[in-house]
Amino acid sequence: MSDLFQSEGDEKNDRRPLADRLRPVALSEIVGQDHLIGPEGSVGRMVASGHLSSIIFWGPPGTGKTTTARLLADAVGLAFEQVSAVFSGVADLKRAFETARMRRGQAGGKGTLLFIDEIHRFNRAQQDSFLPVMEDGTVILVGATTENPSFELNAALLSRAQVLVLHRLDEEALEELLVRAEKFVGASLALDAEARVALCAMADGDGRFVLNLAEEILALAPDAPLDPAGLSHLVQRRAPIYDKGGEGHYNLISALHKAVRGSDADAALYWLARMLDGGEDPRFITRRVVRMAVEDIGMADPQALVQAMAAKDTYEFLGSPEGELALVQAVLYLTTAPKSNAQYVAFKSAMQTARETGSLAPPAHILNAPTKLMKELGYGAGYEYDHDAPGAFSGQNFFPDGVPRRQFYKPVERGFERDVAKRLAYWEKLRGDRQS
């Protein structure tokens, strides 16, 4: 690494990454988390009161979870102990607990902030080991996780800790980090205005990553300011944060589904692109698209299901990336189609009635009578063959005896269901006429 990165007062042999050397030394220097660090934020109020409770910091990589924990310990006068759940086990935790007990028993009785990085990687039994030392005050636990604590941490631990959410860094926060880096090294990044914006976009909200990119650009020292194309050739784009098996996987498919339901074609295309760019299995998306067709469109446009199934078959036939266009077509068709959840609501209502009425038999007149005994018992007696009735409609009862007629399916006045509603109204009138 060039001596360019040695600021005044630094040791010449300091070869730590720029991101590490630029770590904030006060809570006020942390960027992008004013909702927590500010006077009205949870962290700000803890510092002001001097009382710190156990915390779980939840947020994306590079948003300041570790730095905030370290500076929080300094601000309230606690010793800072750090354990990584990636490399540590129960023995390491026991040593940390014992150190905290010894420290508290010494003159002055200084408390300990025990910081657990990647706390979600500890299993349930390991998480339970924190409970006694949290309750007796041996440690103030501060955990950091990129995963949803609701799913990854046990209820007993969550009941004893406050979950604080750190946000991905926006463009303004990332730009502030770049300005700090330039001031620290005494040189400007060789980027034009558009490339500077593109650099922040590459970082995708990760402060550590944007500083690593800046360090790489400063070390390579281009002869002239780079435009976005030159920047993309010089440095690698950050892989998008996408957990194909975790919460992000379900958050994005939910966003796609709701955009389709809300008839927002552009938003639907954005979320589809985000998932495909993140490496999602297109088959997973296709299955959800089929569900959208039957749940949110249904009989308002029966072709929606045809389009969804065609997209499935096309993708299976062509593979990626060509087959992904079939997904695009299906998503656009569903997004712009008339919407109705009438059949979805009807089925839920019918299921509820089925559970309430139990195992009632069909009325005897619509039962088949293949044997003499069944005929003697009245099976099939009085059944009217609809094709022999006027208009091919007999109007007879098909519900179990004793169960009043119910209307489960109520078509909306949109799309093809307008025609379906007219058909149902026609048959209901005929039924009334035949029964009167």
C-alpha positions as CSV (number, residue, x, y, z in Angstrom):
1,M,0.0,0.0,0.0
2,S,1.2,3.5,-0.9
3,D,2.6,5.8,1.8
4,L,-0.3,8.1,0.6
5,F,-2.4,6.5,3.3
6,Q,-0.1,7.6,6.2
7,S,-1.7,10.6,7.9
8,E,0.4,12.9,10.2
9,G,1.1,11.1,13.4
10,D,0.6,7.6,12.0
11,E,3.3,5.0,12.2
12,K,5.0,4.3,8.9
13,N,4.4,0.6,9.3
14,D,0.6,1.0,9.9
15,R,-0.8,-1.2,7.1
16,R,-4.3,-1.5,8.5
17,P,-7.1,-1.1,5.9
18,L,-8.2,2.5,5.4
19,A,-11.7,1.6,6.8
20,D,-10.1,0.5,10.1
21,R,-8.0,3.6,10.4
22,L,-11.0,5.8,9.8
23,R,-13.1,4.2,12.5
24,P,-15.0,6.9,14.4
25,V,-13.5,7.8,17.8
26,A,-16.8,9.3,19.1
27,L,-20.4,8.4,18.7
28,S,-21.1,11.7,17.1
29,E,-18.8,10.7,14.2
30,I,-20.9,7.7,13.2
31,V,-22.8,8.4,9.9
32,G,-26.2,7.4,8.8
33,Q,-27.6,6.3,12.2
34,D,-28.9,9.6,13.6
35,H,-32.2,7.9,14.5
36,L,-30.2,6.0,17.2
37,I,-27.2,8.2,18.0
38,G,-29.0,11.5,18.1
39,P,-30.3,13.0,21.4
40,E,-33.8,11.5,20.9
41,G,-32.4,8.1,19.7
42,S,-32.2,5.1,22.0
43,V,-28.4,5.1,22.1
44,G,-28.3,8.9,22.7
45,R,-30.7,8.6,25.6
46,M,-28.7,5.7,27.1
47,V,-25.5,7.8,27.0
48,A,-27.3,10.8,28.4
49,S,-28.7,8.8,31.3
50,G,-25.4,6.8,31.9
51,H,-27.5,3.7,32.1
52,L,-27.0,1.0,29.5
53,S,-29.3,-2.1,29.0
54,S,-28.6,-5.1,26.8
55,I,-29.0,-4.5,23.1
56,I,-29.2,-6.4,19.9
57,F,-28.0,-4.3,16.9
58,W,-29.6,-5.5,13.7
59,G,-28.5,-4.1,10.4
60,P,-26.7,-4.8,7.1
61,P,-22.9,-5.1,6.9
62,G,-20.8,-2.0,7.1
63,T,-23.4,0.2,9.0
64,G,-21.4,0.6,12.2
65,K,-22.6,-2.1,14.6
66,T,-19.2,-3.0,16.1
67,T,-18.0,0.6,16.2
68,T,-21.2,1.8,17.9
69,A,-20.9,-0.9,20.6
70,R,-17.2,0.0,21.3
71,L,-17.9,3.7,21.6
72,L,-21.0,3.1,23.7
73,A,-18.9,1.2,26.2
74,D,-16.5,4.1,26.4
75,A,-19.3,6.6,26.7
76,V,-20.8,4.9,29.8
77,G,-17.5,3.8,31.4
78,L,-17.7,0.1,30.7
79,A,-14.9,-2.3,29.8
80,F,-15.2,-3.6,26.3
81,E,-14.9,-7.4,25.6
82,Q,-15.5,-8.7,22.1
83,V,-16.3,-12.3,21.0
84,S,-17.1,-13.5,17.5
85,A,-19.8,-16.2,17.2
86,V,-18.1,-17.3,14.0
87,F,-14.8,-18.4,15.8
88,S,-15.9,-18.9,19.4
89,G,-17.6,-21.5,21.5
90,V,-18.9,-22.1,25.0
91,A,-15.3,-22.2,26.4
92,D,-14.6,-18.7,25.1
93,L,-17.9,-17.4,26.5
94,K,-17.1,-18.9,29.9
95,R,-13.7,-17.1,29.9
96,A,-15.4,-13.8,29.0
97,F,-17.9,-14.3,31.8
98,E,-15.2,-15.1,34.3
99,T,-13.1,-12.1,33.3
100,A,-16.2,-9.9,33.7
101,R,-16.8,-11.3,37.2
102,M,-13.2,-10.7,38.2
103,R,-13.3,-7.1,36.9
104,R,-16.5,-6.4,38.8
105,G,-15.1,-7.8,42.0
106,Q,-12.0,-5.5,41.8
107,A,-11.7,-2.1,43.5
108,G,-14.0,0.2,41.6
109,G,-16.1,-2.7,40.3
110,K,-16.1,-1.7,36.6
111,G,-18.8,-3.3,34.5
112,T,-18.3,-5.1,31.2
113,L,-20.0,-4.6,27.9
114,L,-19.7,-8.0,26.2
115,F,-20.0,-7.5,22.4
116,I,-21.0,-10.7,20.4
117,D,-20.5,-10.3,16.7
118,E,-22.7,-12.4,14.4
119,I,-24.7,-13.5,17.5
120,H,-27.2,-15.3,15.4
121,R,-24.6,-18.0,14.6
122,F,-24.8,-19.2,18.2
123,N,-27.2,-22.1,18.7
124,R,-30.1,-22.0,21.2
125,A,-28.1,-23.6,24.0
126,Q,-25.3,-21.1,23.6
127,Q,-27.7,-18.2,23.5
128,D,-29.2,-19.5,26.8
129,S,-25.8,-19.3,28.4
130,F,-26.1,-15.5,28.3
131,L,-29.2,-15.3,30.4
132,P,-27.7,-15.8,33.9
133,V,-24.9,-13.2,33.4
134,M,-27.3,-10.7,31.9
135,E,-29.8,-11.1,34.8
136,D,-27.2,-10.8,37.6
137,G,-25.4,-7.8,35.9
138,T,-22.1,-9.6,35.2
139,V,-22.2,-8.3,31.7
140,I,-24.2,-5.9,29.6
141,L,-24.7,-7.9,26.4
142,V,-24.6,-6.1,23.0
143,G,-25.1,-8.5,20.1
144,A,-24.7,-7.7,16.4
145,T,-26.6,-9.5,13.6
146,T,-27.4,-9.1,10.0
147,E,-30.4,-11.5,10.4
148,N,-33.9,-10.9,11.7
149,P,-33.6,-11.4,15.5
150,S,-37.2,-12.6,15.6
151,F,-36.2,-15.7,13.6
152,E,-32.6,-16.2,14.8
153,L,-32.6,-15.5,18.5
154,N,-34.6,-17.3,21.1
155,A,-37.4,-15.6,23.0
156,A,-35.7,-15.6,26.4
157,L,-32.8,-13.6,25.0
158,L,-35.0,-11.2,23.1
159,S,-37.1,-10.5,26.2
160,R,-33.9,-9.3,28.0
161,A,-32.5,-7.1,25.3
162,Q,-33.7,-4.2,23.2
163,V,-33.5,-4.6,19.5
164,L,-32.2,-1.5,17.7
165,V,-32.2,-1.3,13.9
166,L,-29.3,0.2,12.0
167,H,-30.1,1.5,8.5
168,R,-28.0,0.9,5.3
169,L,-26.0,4.0,4.6
170,D,-27.6,6.4,2.1
171,E,-25.7,8.3,-0.6
172,E,-25.3,11.3,1.7
173,A,-23.6,9.2,4.4
174,L,-21.4,7.3,1.9
175,E,-20.3,10.6,0.4
176,E,-19.4,11.9,3.9
177,L,-17.2,8.8,4.3
178,L,-15.5,9.5,1.0
179,V,-14.8,13.1,2.0
180,R,-13.2,11.9,5.3
181,A,-11.1,9.4,3.4
182,E,-9.8,12.1,1.0
183,K,-9.0,14.5,3.9
184,F,-7.3,11.7,5.8
185,V,-4.9,10.7,2.9
186,G,-4.6,14.3,1.6
187,A,-5.7,13.4,-1.9
188,S,-8.8,13.5,-4.0
189,L,-10.4,10.5,-5.7
190,A,-9.9,10.6,-9.4
191,L,-13.6,10.4,-10.2
192,D,-16.0,12.7,-12.1
193,A,-19.3,13.6,-10.4
194,E,-21.2,10.8,-12.1
195,A,-18.5,8.2,-11.2
196,R,-18.6,9.4,-7.6
197,V,-22.4,8.7,-7.5
198,A,-21.7,5.3,-9.2
199,L,-19.1,4.5,-6.5
200,C,-21.7,5.0,-3.8
201,A,-24.2,2.8,-5.7
202,M,-21.6,0.0,-6.0
203,A,-21.2,0.0,-2.2
204,D,-25.0,-0.7,-1.7
205,G,-25.2,1.0,1.7
206,D,-22.0,-0.6,3.1
207,G,-19.6,2.0,4.6
208,R,-16.7,-0.4,4.9
209,F,-17.1,-1.4,1.3
210,V,-17.1,2.1,0.0
211,L,-13.9,2.9,1.9
212,N,-12.3,-0.2,0.5
213,L,-13.2,0.9,-3.0
214,A,-11.9,4.3,-2.3
215,E,-8.6,2.8,-1.0
216,E,-8.3,0.8,-4.2
217,I,-8.8,3.8,-6.4
218,L,-6.4,5.9,-4.5
219,A,-3.8,3.2,-4.6
220,L,-4.2,2.7,-8.4
221,A,-4.0,6.5,-8.9
222,P,-5.6,6.8,-12.4
223,D,-4.0,9.5,-14.6
224,A,-7.3,11.2,-15.3
225,P,-10.7,11.4,-13.5
226,L,-12.7,8.3,-14.3
227,D,-16.3,8.3,-15.6
228,P,-18.7,5.5,-14.5
229,A,-17.6,3.2,-17.3
230,G,-13.9,3.6,-16.3
231,L,-14.8,3.1,-12.7
232,S,-16.6,-0.2,-13.4
233,H,-13.5,-1.5,-15.2
234,L,-11.2,-0.5,-12.4
235,V,-13.1,-1.9,-9.4
236,Q,-15.4,-4.8,-8.8
237,R,-19.1,-4.2,-8.2
238,R,-20.3,-5.2,-4.8
239,A,-22.4,-8.4,-4.9
240,P,-26.0,-7.4,-3.9
241,I,-27.0,-8.4,-0.4
242,Y,-29.5,-11.2,-0.9
243,D,-30.1,-14.1,1.4
244,K,-31.7,-16.7,-0.8
245,G,-32.7,-18.8,2.2
246,G,-33.6,-16.2,4.7
247,E,-35.7,-13.1,5.4
248,G,-34.5,-11.2,2.3
249,H,-35.7,-14.0,0.1
250,Y,-39.2,-13.6,1.5
251,N,-39.2,-9.8,1.8
252,L,-38.4,-9.4,-1.9
253,I,-40.9,-11.9,-3.2
254,S,-43.5,-10.3,-1.0
255,A,-42.6,-6.9,-2.5
256,L,-43.0,-8.4,-6.0
257,H,-46.3,-9.9,-5.1
258,K,-47.7,-6.7,-3.6
259,A,-46.5,-4.6,-6.6
260,V,-48.3,-7.0,-9.0
261,R,-51.4,-6.9,-6.8
262,G,-51.2,-3.1,-6.8
263,S,-51.0,-3.0,-10.6
264,D,-47.6,-1.2,-10.5
265,A,-45.7,-2.6,-13.5
266,D,-42.5,-0.6,-13.0
267,A,-42.2,-1.5,-9.3
268,A,-43.0,-5.2,-10.2
269,L,-40.2,-5.2,-12.8
270,Y,-37.8,-3.6,-10.3
271,W,-38.4,-6.3,-7.6
272,L,-38.2,-9.0,-10.2
273,A,-34.9,-7.6,-11.4
274,R,-33.6,-7.3,-7.8
275,M,-34.3,-11.0,-7.2
276,L,-32.8,-12.3,-10.4
277,D,-29.8,-10.0,-9.9
278,G,-29.3,-11.4,-6.4
279,G,-29.2,-15.0,-7.8
280,E,-32.7,-16.1,-6.8
281,D,-33.9,-19.4,-8.4
282,P,-36.3,-18.3,-11.2
283,R,-38.4,-21.4,-10.4
284,F,-39.1,-20.0,-7.0
285,I,-40.3,-16.8,-8.6
286,T,-42.4,-18.7,-11.2
287,R,-44.2,-20.6,-8.5
288,R,-45.2,-17.4,-6.7
289,V,-46.3,-15.9,-10.1
290,V,-48.7,-18.8,-10.6
291,R,-50.0,-18.2,-7.1
292,M,-50.5,-14.5,-7.9
293,A,-52.6,-15.5,-11.0
294,V,-55.1,-17.6,-9.0
295,E,-55.1,-15.5,-5.8
296,D,-55.2,-11.9,-7.1
297,I,-56.7,-12.2,-10.5
298,G,-58.6,-15.4,-10.8
299,M,-61.7,-15.3,-12.9
300,A,-61.3,-11.5,-13.6
301,D,-58.9,-12.7,-16.3
302,P,-58.6,-16.5,-16.6
303,Q,-55.8,-16.0,-19.1
304,A,-53.5,-14.9,-16.2
305,L,-53.1,-18.4,-15.1
306,V,-52.4,-19.5,-18.7
307,Q,-49.7,-16.9,-19.0
308,A,-48.2,-17.9,-15.6
309,M,-48.0,-21.6,-16.6
310,A,-46.7,-20.7,-20.0
311,A,-43.9,-18.7,-18.3
312,K,-43.1,-21.8,-16.2
313,D,-42.9,-24.1,-19.3
314,T,-40.9,-21.5,-21.3
315,Y,-38.3,-21.1,-18.6
316,E,-38.0,-24.9,-18.2
317,F,-37.5,-25.1,-22.0
318,L,-35.1,-22.2,-22.5
319,G,-33.3,-21.9,-19.2
320,S,-31.5,-18.8,-18.0
321,P,-31.1,-16.1,-19.2
322,E,-33.4,-16.4,-22.2
323,G,-36.2,-17.9,-20.2
324,E,-36.3,-15.0,-17.8
325,L,-38.1,-12.9,-20.4
326,A,-41.0,-15.3,-20.1
327,L,-41.1,-14.3,-16.4
328,V,-41.1,-10.7,-17.3
329,Q,-44.0,-11.2,-19.7
330,A,-46.0,-13.1,-17.1
331,V,-45.3,-10.4,-14.4
332,L,-46.3,-7.6,-16.8
333,Y,-49.5,-9.5,-17.9
334,L,-50.5,-10.1,-14.3
335,T,-49.7,-6.6,-13.1
336,T,-51.8,-5.0,-15.9
337,A,-54.7,-7.5,-15.6
338,P,-58.0,-6.7,-13.8
339,K,-57.8,-7.8,-10.2
340,S,-60.1,-10.0,-8.1
341,N,-59.7,-12.1,-5.1
342,A,-63.3,-13.2,-5.2
343,Q,-62.5,-16.9,-5.8
344,Y,-59.8,-16.8,-3.0
345,V,-62.3,-15.3,-0.6
346,A,-65.0,-17.7,-1.8
347,F,-62.8,-20.8,-1.2
348,K,-61.9,-19.6,2.3
349,S,-65.5,-19.1,3.2
350,A,-66.5,-22.5,1.8
351,M,-63.7,-24.1,3.8
352,Q,-65.0,-22.5,7.0
353,T,-68.5,-23.7,6.3
354,A,-67.2,-27.2,5.5
355,R,-65.4,-27.3,8.9
356,E,-68.6,-26.1,10.7
357,T,-70.9,-28.6,9.1
358,G,-68.7,-31.6,9.5
359,S,-69.3,-34.8,7.6
360,L,-72.9,-34.2,6.4
361,A,-73.8,-36.4,3.4
362,P,-74.9,-35.0,0.1
363,P,-78.7,-34.9,-0.4
364,A,-80.0,-38.4,-1.4
365,H,-81.4,-37.3,-4.7
366,I,-77.9,-36.5,-6.1
367,L,-76.3,-39.8,-4.8
368,N,-75.6,-42.6,-7.3
369,A,-77.5,-45.9,-6.7
370,P,-75.5,-48.7,-8.3
371,T,-77.1,-51.4,-6.0
372,K,-80.7,-52.5,-5.3
373,L,-80.3,-51.6,-1.6
374,M,-79.2,-48.1,-2.4
375,K,-82.2,-47.6,-4.6
376,E,-84.4,-48.9,-1.9
377,L,-82.9,-46.4,0.5
378,G,-83.8,-43.6,-1.9
379,Y,-80.4,-42.9,-3.4
380,G,-81.0,-41.0,-6.6
381,A,-84.7,-40.6,-6.2
382,G,-86.0,-37.4,-7.7
383,Y,-82.7,-36.4,-9.4
384,E,-83.3,-34.2,-12.4
385,Y,-80.8,-34.5,-15.2
386,D,-80.0,-30.9,-16.0
387,H,-79.5,-31.4,-19.7
388,D,-83.1,-32.6,-19.9
389,A,-84.4,-29.5,-18.1
390,P,-85.4,-26.3,-19.9
391,G,-82.3,-24.2,-20.5
392,A,-80.2,-27.2,-19.2
393,F,-80.9,-25.9,-15.7
394,S,-83.0,-27.8,-13.1
395,G,-82.5,-25.5,-10.2
396,Q,-82.4,-28.4,-7.7
397,N,-80.6,-28.3,-4.3
398,F,-77.0,-29.6,-4.1
399,F,-76.3,-28.6,-0.5
400,P,-76.6,-31.1,2.3
401,D,-80.1,-31.5,3.8
402,G,-80.5,-28.9,6.6
403,V,-77.7,-26.6,5.4
404,P,-79.2,-23.4,4.0
405,R,-78.0,-22.2,0.6
406,R,-74.8,-20.0,0.9
407,Q,-73.3,-17.6,-1.5
408,F,-69.5,-18.0,-1.3
409,Y,-68.5,-16.6,-4.6
410,K,-69.2,-12.9,-5.3
411,P,-67.6,-11.8,-8.5
412,V,-66.4,-8.3,-8.8
413,E,-67.4,-5.8,-11.5
414,R,-64.0,-6.0,-13.2
415,G,-62.7,-7.9,-16.2
416,F,-64.3,-11.2,-17.1
417,E,-65.9,-11.5,-13.7
418,R,-68.5,-8.9,-14.9
419,D,-69.7,-11.6,-17.4
420,V,-69.5,-14.3,-14.7
421,A,-71.7,-12.2,-12.4
422,K,-74.3,-11.9,-15.1
423,R,-74.3,-15.6,-15.6
424,L,-74.7,-16.3,-11.8
425,A,-77.5,-13.7,-11.6
426,Y,-79.3,-15.4,-14.6
427,W,-79.1,-18.9,-12.9
428,E,-80.1,-17.5,-9.6
429,K,-83.3,-16.0,-11.2
430,L,-84.0,-19.3,-12.9
431,R,-83.5,-21.1,-9.6
432,G,-86.0,-18.9,-7.9
433,D,-88.5,-19.3,-10.7
434,R,-88.2,-23.1,-10.6
435,Q,-88.6,-23.2,-6.8
436,S,-91.6,-20.8,-6.7
